[in-house]
Amino acid sequence: MTEFEEVRRRVEELRAKIRHHDYLYYVVGKPEISDYEYDQLVKELKEVEERFPELITPDSPTQRVGGEPLEGFEQVKHSVPMLSLDNAFSEEEFADFDGRVKRLLGFSHNSNVEYVCEHKMDGVAISLIYRDGKLATAITRGDGVEGDDITQNVRTIRSIPLVVDAGGEFIVRGEAYIPKDEFKKLNERIESNGGQPFANPRNATAGTLKQLDPRVVASRPLDFMAYFLLNLEGIERQSEALEKLTELRFKVSNDWRVAVGVDEVIDYHHKWEERRHDLEYNIDGIVVKV
């Protein structure tokens, strides 16, 4: 094996280790090594890439933060529109919705539909496009038909994998957000520098994603929770999509559940109305999917 081949192998080994530890730290929340050990891995990778720039690839962990600020965001059309959700504000309205679902599915009036219940996160919806196992494009919801290309900014979010173990082209959708504790620290930092604090975590998230300089975005504690998967073969139910997203190493809420029938959905709603303040993020109700 030549020296160059040995260096290439070491680079791939370092990248795999860094991705693994990023996943454990930013997604699972259970780091296995110290910050110092992690920093040493990143330092070694940077040094090797500086010596052998031909080995630098866009999906390398060292390339998350882009260089020069953008002049503006390009508009990109969603291949599948990002539609808004229908609202139900009472148990009676949800029972009506359940009746419509049964009619559409051809279920009898007395049967129970299996729903997937999730938190309705109060963040900023974004759409991620993966091609051949690599993050290609990230788009804001916009008007649902087209949104801003924020790929440079989204690459800085460490809980979003740049590389996944899946081929072809598929779409992951979810919510960008700033955890409540991190939001408090961010505002304290802004105020200590004489700046104007953000009104709430959602405003902070939206304002950060609109930054033209990805280095500013990288300095803020953005996170991402995945909840929707499109165009990946073998996925027919929402529960399967959430399980696949977890398998692909995306952060997925641990609090989703399958609810059989209206009563279990209502129980889930009541539970999280009472416990919403225990969560690391703000929610605006629950989402119910078939």
C-alpha positions as CSV (number, residue, x, y, z in Angstrom):
1,M,0.0,0.0,0.0
2,T,1.4,3.4,-1.0
3,E,1.7,6.3,1.5
4,F,-1.2,8.1,-0.3
5,E,-3.4,5.1,0.0
6,E,-2.6,4.8,3.7
7,V,-3.4,8.5,4.2
8,R,-6.7,8.1,2.3
9,R,-7.7,5.2,4.5
10,R,-6.8,7.2,7.6
11,V,-9.0,10.1,6.4
12,E,-12.0,7.8,5.9
13,E,-11.4,6.2,9.3
14,L,-11.3,9.7,11.0
15,R,-14.4,10.8,9.2
16,A,-16.3,7.7,10.2
17,K,-15.2,8.2,13.8
18,I,-16.2,11.8,13.9
19,R,-19.6,11.1,12.3
20,H,-20.2,8.3,14.9
21,H,-19.3,10.6,17.8
22,D,-21.4,13.5,16.3
23,Y,-24.4,11.1,16.3
24,L,-23.8,10.0,19.9
25,Y,-23.4,13.6,21.1
26,Y,-26.0,15.5,19.0
27,V,-28.7,12.9,18.4
28,V,-28.5,10.3,21.1
29,G,-27.1,12.6,23.8
30,K,-24.7,9.9,25.1
31,P,-21.1,10.8,24.2
32,E,-18.5,8.1,24.6
33,I,-15.4,10.3,24.5
34,S,-14.3,13.5,26.1
35,D,-14.5,16.9,24.2
36,Y,-10.7,16.8,24.2
37,E,-10.5,13.4,22.5
38,Y,-13.1,14.5,20.0
39,D,-11.2,17.8,19.2
40,Q,-8.1,15.7,18.6
41,L,-9.8,13.6,16.0
42,V,-11.1,16.8,14.2
43,K,-7.6,18.4,14.5
44,E,-5.9,15.4,12.9
45,L,-8.4,15.3,10.1
46,K,-8.0,19.0,9.4
47,E,-4.2,18.6,9.3
48,V,-4.3,15.7,6.9
49,E,-6.7,17.5,4.6
50,E,-4.5,20.5,4.6
51,R,-1.5,18.3,3.6
52,F,-3.6,16.5,1.0
53,P,-6.3,18.9,-0.2
54,E,-7.2,16.5,-3.0
55,L,-8.8,14.3,-0.4
56,I,-11.2,17.0,0.8
57,T,-14.9,16.2,-0.1
58,P,-18.0,18.2,0.5
59,D,-19.4,15.7,3.0
60,S,-16.3,15.8,5.2
61,P,-17.0,16.8,8.8
62,T,-14.5,19.6,8.4
63,Q,-16.6,21.1,5.6
64,R,-19.8,21.8,7.5
65,V,-19.2,25.5,7.7
66,G,-18.9,27.3,4.4
67,G,-16.6,30.1,3.6
68,E,-17.8,33.5,2.3
69,P,-21.3,34.9,3.1
70,L,-24.0,34.5,0.5
71,E,-25.4,37.4,-1.4
72,G,-28.9,36.1,-1.1
73,F,-31.0,32.9,-1.1
74,E,-32.1,31.2,-4.3
75,Q,-35.7,30.1,-4.6
76,V,-36.2,26.4,-5.1
77,K,-39.4,24.6,-6.0
78,H,-40.5,21.7,-3.8
79,S,-40.8,18.5,-5.8
80,V,-43.6,17.6,-3.3
81,P,-45.5,20.6,-1.8
82,M,-45.1,21.3,1.9
83,L,-48.8,21.6,2.7
84,S,-50.2,23.1,5.9
85,L,-52.0,20.9,8.5
86,D,-55.7,20.8,9.0
87,N,-56.7,21.9,12.5
88,A,-59.1,20.4,15.0
89,F,-59.7,22.4,18.1
90,S,-62.1,20.2,20.0
91,E,-62.7,16.5,20.6
92,E,-65.9,16.7,18.5
93,E,-63.9,18.1,15.6
94,F,-61.4,15.3,15.8
95,A,-64.2,12.7,16.0
96,D,-65.5,14.3,12.7
97,F,-62.0,13.9,11.2
98,D,-61.9,10.3,12.3
99,G,-65.2,9.7,10.6
100,R,-63.9,11.2,7.3
101,V,-60.8,9.0,7.5
102,K,-62.9,5.8,8.0
103,R,-65.0,6.7,5.0
104,L,-61.9,7.3,2.8
105,L,-60.3,4.0,4.0
106,G,-63.6,2.1,3.6
107,F,-63.7,1.2,7.4
108,S,-66.9,0.5,9.2
109,H,-68.3,3.1,11.6
110,N,-67.5,0.9,14.6
111,S,-63.9,0.1,13.7
112,N,-60.8,1.8,15.0
113,V,-58.2,3.5,12.9
114,E,-54.5,3.3,13.9
115,Y,-53.1,6.8,14.1
116,V,-49.5,8.0,14.8
117,C,-49.5,10.8,17.3
118,E,-46.5,13.2,17.6
119,H,-45.7,16.6,19.1
120,K,-46.5,19.6,16.9
121,M,-43.1,21.4,17.4
122,D,-43.1,25.2,17.4
123,G,-40.0,25.6,15.2
124,V,-39.2,26.1,11.5
125,A,-40.1,23.4,9.0
126,I,-37.4,22.5,6.5
127,S,-37.0,19.9,3.7
128,L,-33.8,18.0,3.2
129,I,-33.0,16.3,-0.1
130,Y,-30.6,13.4,-0.1
131,R,-29.0,12.0,-3.3
132,D,-26.9,8.9,-3.3
133,G,-26.5,9.0,0.4
134,K,-25.4,12.6,0.7
135,L,-27.2,15.8,1.7
136,A,-27.7,17.7,-1.5
137,T,-30.2,20.5,-0.8
138,A,-32.1,22.1,2.1
139,I,-35.1,24.2,1.5
140,T,-37.4,26.3,3.8
141,R,-41.1,25.7,3.6
142,G,-41.7,29.1,2.1
143,D,-45.2,29.3,0.6
144,G,-45.4,25.5,0.4
145,V,-44.7,25.4,-3.3
146,E,-41.2,26.9,-3.2
147,G,-38.8,28.1,-0.5
148,D,-35.3,29.4,0.1
149,D,-32.2,27.2,-0.6
150,I,-30.6,27.3,2.9
151,T,-28.2,24.3,2.3
152,Q,-25.1,26.2,3.5
153,N,-26.8,27.1,6.7
154,V,-28.4,23.7,7.4
155,R,-25.0,21.9,6.9
156,T,-23.9,23.6,10.1
157,I,-26.5,21.8,12.2
158,R,-24.6,18.9,13.7
159,S,-27.7,16.7,14.3
160,I,-28.3,16.6,10.5
161,P,-26.2,13.9,8.9
162,L,-24.3,14.9,5.8
163,V,-24.0,11.2,4.8
164,V,-26.6,8.5,5.3
165,D,-26.8,4.8,4.5
166,A,-29.4,5.0,1.8
167,G,-29.2,5.4,-2.0
168,G,-31.3,7.1,-4.6
169,E,-33.1,10.4,-4.0
170,F,-35.4,10.9,-1.1
171,I,-36.7,13.7,1.2
172,V,-36.5,14.1,4.9
173,R,-38.7,16.8,6.5
174,G,-38.6,18.1,10.0
175,E,-38.4,21.0,12.3
176,A,-35.3,23.2,12.9
177,Y,-35.4,24.5,16.5
178,I,-33.4,25.9,19.4
179,P,-33.8,24.0,22.7
180,K,-35.3,26.1,25.5
181,D,-32.2,26.0,27.7
182,E,-29.9,26.9,24.7
183,F,-32.2,29.7,23.8
184,K,-31.8,31.2,27.2
185,K,-28.0,31.0,26.9
186,L,-28.1,32.5,23.4
187,N,-30.1,35.5,24.6
188,E,-27.8,36.1,27.6
189,R,-24.9,36.1,25.2
190,I,-26.6,38.5,22.8
191,E,-27.5,40.9,25.7
192,S,-24.0,40.8,27.2
193,N,-22.8,42.0,23.8
194,G,-25.3,44.9,23.8
195,G,-27.6,43.2,21.2
196,Q,-31.4,42.8,21.1
197,P,-32.6,39.4,22.5
198,F,-35.0,37.2,20.5
199,A,-38.6,37.1,21.6
200,N,-38.8,33.3,21.6
201,P,-37.0,30.2,20.3
202,R,-39.0,30.1,17.1
203,N,-38.0,33.7,16.2
204,A,-34.4,32.9,17.0
205,T,-34.5,29.8,14.8
206,A,-36.1,31.6,11.9
207,G,-33.7,34.6,12.2
208,T,-30.7,32.3,12.3
209,L,-31.7,30.4,9.2
210,K,-32.1,33.7,7.3
211,Q,-28.5,34.7,8.1
212,L,-26.4,35.0,4.9
213,D,-23.2,34.1,6.7
214,P,-23.1,30.4,7.6
215,R,-20.4,31.1,10.2
216,V,-23.0,33.0,12.2
217,V,-25.4,30.1,11.9
218,A,-22.7,27.7,13.1
219,S,-22.3,29.8,16.2
220,R,-25.9,29.3,17.3
221,P,-27.4,26.2,18.9
222,L,-29.7,25.0,16.1
223,D,-31.1,21.5,16.3
224,F,-33.3,19.4,14.0
225,M,-36.0,16.9,14.7
226,A,-37.1,14.7,11.7
227,Y,-40.7,13.6,11.3
228,F,-41.5,12.9,7.6
229,L,-39.9,10.7,5.0
230,L,-40.7,10.8,1.2
231,N,-39.7,8.7,-1.8
232,L,-37.9,5.9,0.0
233,E,-39.0,2.4,-1.0
234,G,-40.7,0.1,1.4
235,I,-42.2,2.9,3.6
236,E,-46.0,2.7,3.7
237,R,-47.0,3.9,7.2
238,Q,-45.9,6.9,9.3
239,S,-44.7,4.6,12.0
240,E,-42.4,2.9,9.5
241,A,-41.1,6.3,8.4
242,L,-40.2,7.3,11.9
243,E,-38.5,4.0,12.6
244,K,-36.5,4.3,9.3
245,L,-35.5,7.9,10.2
246,T,-34.1,6.6,13.5
247,E,-32.2,3.8,11.7
248,L,-30.7,6.5,9.3
249,R,-29.5,8.3,12.4
250,F,-31.7,11.3,12.4
251,K,-33.0,12.7,15.6
252,V,-36.6,11.6,16.1
253,S,-38.9,12.4,19.1
254,N,-39.0,9.5,21.6
255,D,-42.6,10.5,22.5
256,W,-44.5,9.5,19.3
257,R,-46.9,6.6,19.7
258,V,-49.4,4.6,17.8
259,A,-52.9,5.3,19.0
260,V,-55.8,3.0,18.2
261,G,-59.0,4.9,17.9
262,V,-60.2,8.3,19.0
263,D,-60.0,7.8,22.8
264,E,-56.2,6.9,22.7
265,V,-55.5,10.0,20.5
266,I,-57.4,12.2,23.0
267,D,-55.5,10.6,25.9
268,Y,-52.2,11.4,24.2
269,H,-53.3,15.0,23.7
270,H,-54.3,15.4,27.3
271,K,-51.0,13.9,28.5
272,W,-48.8,16.4,26.6
273,E,-51.0,19.3,27.3
274,E,-50.1,18.7,30.9
275,R,-46.5,17.8,30.4
276,R,-45.5,20.2,27.5
277,H,-43.4,22.3,29.9
278,D,-41.2,19.3,30.6
279,L,-40.0,19.1,27.0
280,E,-36.7,20.6,25.7
281,Y,-38.7,22.4,22.9
282,N,-41.9,24.3,22.6
283,I,-45.0,22.6,21.1
284,D,-48.2,23.9,19.7
285,G,-50.5,20.9,20.1
286,I,-50.1,17.5,18.6
287,V,-50.1,16.1,15.1
288,V,-52.1,13.0,14.2
289,K,-51.2,11.0,11.0
290,V,-52.6,7.8,9.5
